[in-house]
């Protein structure tokens, strides 16, 4: 299994290449594999805003808050 950091780096690479569809898939995989990763949820929020999904971004941002 990949680390959360490795998976997040892949998501960010895909975003930087403009491949938002694959980035969203990779980000979902990241957050399923590492639901405790605050950074992963913050990345999901950023990605959701980039694709015009503010409700999903808000949910992800809420999950990004340290508990």
C-alpha positions as CSV (number, residue, x, y, z in Angstrom):
1,X,0.0,0.0,0.0
2,X,1.3,3.5,-0.8
3,X,1.7,6.1,1.8
4,X,-0.7,9.0,2.0
5,X,2.1,11.3,1.0
6,X,2.9,9.3,-2.1
7,X,-0.7,9.1,-3.1
8,X,-1.2,12.9,-2.5
9,X,1.9,13.6,-4.6
10,X,0.3,11.6,-7.5
11,X,-3.0,13.6,-7.1
12,X,-1.1,16.9,-7.2
13,X,0.9,15.7,-10.3
14,X,-2.3,14.9,-12.1
15,X,-3.8,18.3,-11.2
16,X,-0.7,20.1,-12.4
17,X,-1.0,18.2,-15.7
18,X,-4.7,19.3,-16.0
19,X,-5.9,15.7,-15.7
20,X,-8.6,16.5,-13.2
21,X,-10.7,13.4,-13.9
22,X,-7.8,11.0,-13.0
23,X,-6.9,13.3,-10.1
24,X,-10.4,13.0,-8.7
25,X,-10.2,9.2,-8.9
26,X,-6.7,9.2,-7.3
27,X,-7.9,11.6,-4.6
28,X,-10.9,9.3,-3.8
29,X,-8.5,6.4,-3.5
30,X,-6.2,8.4,-1.2
31,X,-9.1,9.4,1.1
32,X,-10.5,5.9,1.2
33,X,-7.1,4.4,2.0
34,X,-6.1,7.1,4.5
35,X,-9.2,8.7,5.9
36,X,-7.1,10.2,8.7
37,X,-5.0,12.3,6.3
38,X,-6.0,15.9,6.9
39,X,-3.9,16.9,3.9
40,X,-5.7,14.4,1.7
41,X,-9.0,15.9,2.6
42,X,-7.6,19.5,2.0
43,X,-6.5,18.3,-1.4
44,X,-9.9,16.9,-2.1
45,X,-11.5,20.3,-1.2
46,X,-9.1,22.2,-3.5
47,X,-9.8,19.8,-6.3
48,X,-13.6,20.0,-5.8
49,X,-13.4,23.8,-6.0
50,X,-11.4,23.6,-9.2
51,X,-14.1,21.5,-10.9
52,X,-16.9,23.7,-9.6
53,X,-18.3,21.5,-6.8
54,X,-18.5,23.8,-3.8
55,X,-20.7,21.5,-1.8
56,X,-18.3,18.7,-2.1
57,X,-15.4,21.1,-1.4
58,X,-17.1,22.2,1.9
59,X,-17.6,18.6,3.0
60,X,-14.0,17.7,2.3
61,X,-12.8,20.9,4.1
62,X,-14.9,19.8,7.1
63,X,-13.1,16.4,7.0
64,X,-9.8,18.3,6.8
65,X,-10.3,19.8,10.2
66,X,-8.1,18.1,12.8
67,X,-10.2,16.4,15.4
